[in-house]
Every structure is written in structure tokens, then in C-alpha cells.
């Protein structure tokens, strides 16, 4: 089952999950005795301006040994650590997975990932801009390849979801209006 949510709906669901985890915790236990954990993913849609091709998105090919979407292309990201805000998590993930420190971060959309049958993890995607000469150094434990892709090149790339393709195309078409 794949769930696709409108950005505002997904944001409301994430907020409700956070609130309900706090309100619905074991009332007999004090806060310090019970730890509530909520899994949330972040993604970094990192783009650059190529002087010849125009805007390009950074895509990473998932390692074949990954549990979710092995061998497919994504924008990169991962889980939020305890006591880490969403934007800092996206920045950390981009740096760990690519070696890039990007600028101009902006919340782009909310998404959902089915990590197991019927188990949905919410996510928040951020858009960021890399310099045109950014050097990518992938983490071989997570990815086997990378590429900068323009809109015209996306048709030949199998992304982790059709929704990501729509988001990336929209980003590349509107990047000059983002910041």
C-alpha cells in the first residue's frame, strides 16, 4: 500500500503523531520513565545551476543491499536523530551522503514512505542549492553512484517513486522562484 498525501495533510498528520505520542503515553509513568519515539524521514532535494544545461538535481543510486528501494535513484536523506530538528537532519544527511554543504534551505513538501506492509513513516523534504562546482563524494555503504540530472534526463532514470519525479520536475522548473 502506498499512501500519497497533500503537503498540508501530511504536515497535519506529523503534528498529530507528535501530539498523540505525548498525550497517549502511559499515564501511570512519569515522562522521564517512558521514552516515546517517532520515526520521521527527511530528504534533501539538492540542485545546482549548470551553465550549459541549466538547473540540475543531485540524484543518488541506492546500494543494492538497501532494504528499501535497492538500486533505485533518490535525492538522499534519512532518519531524524533524537533532539535534532528536521532541517538540521536534512543538512546532516546531505553532508554524510554526499560531502556537500549546501545553502539556501527551504521546506518543500511532506511525503510518506511505506517501510513495511501497512507501516508508513512520514517525511519532510527540503530544497537546497549547491554551488555549480560542488564536489560529490558518496558514502559507498548507502549509494553506488550519483549524477546531476536536468529535466530532460529524468525520463531515463528510475526514481524511488513517481511522486518524487513530479516533485523534482516542479523544483527544477520553479527553482528561480524558490528563494
C-alpha positions in Angstrom: 0.0 0.0 0.0 1.4 3.4 -1.0 0.0 6.5 0.6 0.3 9.8 -1.0 -0.7 12.9 1.0 -1.1 16.5 0.1 1.6 18.6 1.8 -0.8 20.3 4.3 -2.4 16.9 5.1 0.9 15.2 5.7 2.1 18.1 7.9 -1.1 17.8 10.0 -0.6 14.1 10.3 3.0 14.6 11.5 1.9 17.2 14.1 -0.9 14.8 15.3 1.6 12.0 15.6 3.8 14.1 17.8 1.0 15.3 19.9 -0.7 11.9 20.3 2.6 10.3 21.3 2.9 12.7 24.1 -0.8 12.6 25.1 -1.3 8.9 24.7 1.8 7.7 26.6 1.3 5.6 29.6 -0.3 8.0 32.1 1.0 5.9 35.1 4.6 6.6 34.1 6.2 9.9 34.5 7.7 11.5 31.5 11.3 10.6 32.4 10.4 6.9 32.8 8.9 6.5 29.4 10.5 7.3 26.1 8.2 8.0 23.1 10.0 7.6 19.8 8.5 8.7 16.5 10.3 7.9 13.2 10.4 10.7 10.7 12.4 10.8 7.4 14.0 13.9 5.8 15.0 14.3 2.2 17.3 16.9 0.6 16.4 17.9 -3.0 19.8 19.5 -3.8 20.1 21.3 -7.1 22.7 23.4 -8.9 22.8 25.6 -11.9 24.8 24.1 -14.8 25.9 26.9 -17.1 25.2 24.7 -20.2 22.2 22.6 -19.2 20.5 24.9 -16.6 19.1 23.6 -13.3 20.1 20.0 -12.3 19.1 17.9 -9.4 21.5 15.7 -7.5 20.4 12.0 -7.6 22.0 9.1 -5.7 21.7 5.5 -6.7 20.8 3.4 -3.7 23.0 0.4 -2.9 21.7 -3.0 -3.9 21.9 -4.2 -0.3 19.5 -1.5 1.0 16.2 -2.8 2.5 14.1 -0.1 0.9 14.2 0.6 -2.9 17.6 -1.1 -3.6 19.2 0.1 -6.8 16.8 2.9 -7.4 17.7 6.6 -7.6 16.7 9.1 -4.9 17.6 12.6 -3.7 19.2 11.4 -0.4 18.1 11.7 3.1 17.3 9.5 6.1 16.1 9.5 9.7 16.0 12.3 12.2 18.1 11.8 15.2 16.9 12.4 18.8 17.0 16.1 19.7 17.6 17.1 16.1 15.3 19.4 14.1 14.2 18.5 10.6 16.3 20.9 8.7 19.4 20.1 10.7 18.7 16.4 10.0 18.4 17.1 6.2 21.7 19.1 6.3 23.5 16.3 8.2 22.2 13.6 5.8 23.3 15.6 2.7 26.7 16.1 4.2 27.1 12.5 5.3 25.9 11.0 2.0 27.5 13.4 -0.5 30.0 15.6 1.3 28.1 18.7 0.2 27.3 21.6 2.4 24.5 23.4 0.5 23.0 26.8 1.1 19.5 28.3 0.9 17.4 25.6 2.6 13.6 25.6 2.3 10.9 23.2 3.3 9.5 21.8 0.1 6.9 19.1 0.9 5.8 16.3 3.1 5.8 12.7 2.0 5.2 9.2 3.3 7.2 6.0 2.9 5.9 2.5 3.3 8.7 0.8 5.2 6.8 -2.5 5.7 3.3 -3.6 4.7 0.9 -1.1 6.3 3.7 0.7 8.2 4.0 4.3 7.0 6.8 6.7 8.0 6.1 10.4 7.4 8.8 12.5 5.8 9.7 16.1 5.2 11.6 17.2 2.0 13.8 20.2 1.9 15.2 22.0 -1.2 18.7 23.3 -1.1 21.2 24.8 -3.6 24.7 23.6 -4.2 27.4 25.6 -5.9 27.8 24.9 -9.6 31.2 23.3 -8.9 30.2 21.2 -5.8 32.3 18.0 -5.5 30.2 15.0 -4.6 31.7 12.2 -2.5 29.1 9.4 -2.0 29.0 7.1 1.0 29.5 3.7 -0.5 27.6 2.0 2.3 24.4 3.8 1.1 24.9 4.6 -2.6 26.8 3.2 -5.5 26.6 6.2 -7.9 25.5 9.8 -8.3 24.6 12.1 -11.1 23.4 15.6 -11.7 20.3 15.4 -13.9 18.3 18.0 -15.8 14.6 17.7 -16.5 15.3 16.2 -19.9 17.4 13.4 -18.4 14.8 12.4 -15.8 12.9 10.1 -18.2 15.8 7.7 -18.3 16.2 7.4 -14.5 14.1 5.1 -12.3 13.4 7.1 -9.1 12.2 5.6 -5.8 8.7 6.9 -6.5 6.6 8.7 -9.2 5.8 11.4 -6.7 9.5 12.2 -6.3 9.7 12.6 -10.1 6.8 15.1 -10.0 8.4 17.0 -7.1 11.8 17.1 -8.8 10.4 18.3 -12.1 8.4 21.0 -10.3 11.5 22.1 -8.4 13.7 22.3 -11.5 11.0 24.3 -13.3 10.5 26.7 -10.5 13.9 26.9 -8.9 14.4 30.6 -9.8 11.3 31.5 -7.7 12.1 29.4 -4.6 14.4 31.7 -2.7 
